Amino acid sequence: MRLTHSLVVASMALALGCSSSTSAGGSATPGPNQVFMQNLAFNPVTRTVAVGTTVTWVNQDGVGHTVTYDSGPGSSFNSGTLGGQGTFAVTFGTAGTVQYHCSIHGSPGSGMHGTIVVTP
């Protein structure tokens, strides 16, 4: 019985360790089409994706953030304030470089800001 309990606990720990999400303020690595908002920064700061890809931002912090368009091809976007574990997604249909920032903790090109490079 004790061995079974240990195996169940070990299996649960392994499954949790393989997940790409984590609690607020955690250090998990974002998936290939994700950008995490963590430690008052976008992670990664620059994400490269192909045309037609949907990028999802996930707030890993315990404070509100926005994803606010600055410049680049395609339509502008603004997530509004996202609370902890809040998500926002944009599909990028045009090649080019898109700049964005958190309107609470940054501004275009400074503070909490990021870049999406969209390749053909």
C-alpha positions in Angstrom: 0.0 0.0 0.0 2.8 2.4 0.9 4.6 1.7 -2.4 1.3 2.4 -4.4 0.9 5.8 -2.6 4.5 6.7 -3.3 4.1 5.8 -7.0 0.9 7.9 -7.3 2.6 10.9 -5.6 5.7 10.5 -7.9 3.5 10.3 -11.0 1.6 13.4 -10.0 4.8 15.3 -9.4 6.2 14.2 -12.8 3.0 15.3 -14.6 3.0 18.7 -12.9 6.7 19.1 -13.7 6.1 18.7 -17.4 3.4 21.4 -17.6 4.2 24.6 -19.3 2.0 26.7 -16.9 2.7 27.6 -13.4 1.3 29.8 -10.5 1.6 33.5 -10.5 5.2 34.7 -10.4 6.5 31.2 -11.4 9.4 30.5 -13.8 7.8 28.1 -16.3 8.9 28.4 -19.9 6.3 29.7 -22.4 5.2 27.4 -25.2 6.3 28.2 -28.8 3.3 30.5 -29.5 3.0 32.0 -26.0 4.4 35.1 -24.3 4.3 35.2 -20.5 3.9 38.3 -18.5 6.0 37.6 -15.5 8.2 39.6 -13.1 6.9 42.8 -14.8 8.3 41.8 -18.2 7.3 40.0 -21.3 8.9 36.5 -21.7 10.3 36.2 -24.3 10.8 39.9 -25.1 10.9 38.9 -28.8 8.9 36.1 -30.3 9.2 35.0 -33.9 6.2 33.3 -35.6 5.0 32.5 -39.1 2.1 34.3 -40.8 -1.2 32.9 -39.6 0.0 32.0 -36.1 -2.0 32.9 -33.1 0.1 34.2 -30.2 -1.3 33.9 -26.6 -0.2 36.1 -23.8 -0.6 34.7 -20.3 -0.3 36.9 -17.2 1.8 34.9 -14.7 2.1 37.9 -12.3 -0.2 38.8 -9.4 -0.8 42.3 -10.9 -2.7 43.5 -13.9 -1.1 44.0 -17.3 -2.1 45.0 -20.8 -1.0 43.9 -24.2 -1.2 47.2 -26.2 -0.2 47.6 -29.9 2.4 50.2 -30.8 3.3 49.7 -34.4 3.7 47.3 -37.3 1.6 45.6 -39.9 -1.9 44.4 -39.4 -4.6 45.7 -37.1 -4.0 47.4 -33.8 -5.0 45.5 -30.6 -5.5 46.2 -26.9 -6.2 43.5 -24.3 -7.5 45.7 -21.6 -6.3 44.9 -18.1 -5.6 41.2 -17.6 -5.6 39.9 -14.1 -3.5 37.0 -12.8 -3.7 34.0 -15.2 -5.6 36.2 -17.7 -5.0 35.5 -21.3 -5.2 37.4 -24.6 -4.6 36.1 -28.1 -3.9 37.7 -31.5 -3.6 36.0 -34.9 -0.9 37.6 -37.1 -1.9 37.6 -40.8 0.8 39.9 -42.2 4.6 39.6 -42.2 6.6 42.2 -40.4 7.6 43.4 -37.0 4.9 44.3 -34.4 5.9 46.3 -31.3 3.7 46.3 -28.2 3.8 47.3 -24.5 2.0 47.0 -21.2 0.3 50.4 -20.8 0.5 50.0 -16.9 4.2 49.2 -16.6 5.7 50.4 -19.8 5.5 52.6 -22.9 6.4 52.1 -26.6 10.1 50.9 -26.5 10.7 51.2 -22.8 9.7 49.5 -19.5 7.5 46.4 -20.1 7.5 46.1 -23.9 7.9 43.4 -26.5 8.2 42.5 -30.2 6.5 39.9 -32.4 8.4 39.2 -35.6 6.1 37.6 -38.2 7.8 35.7 -41.0 6.2 34.9 -44.4 
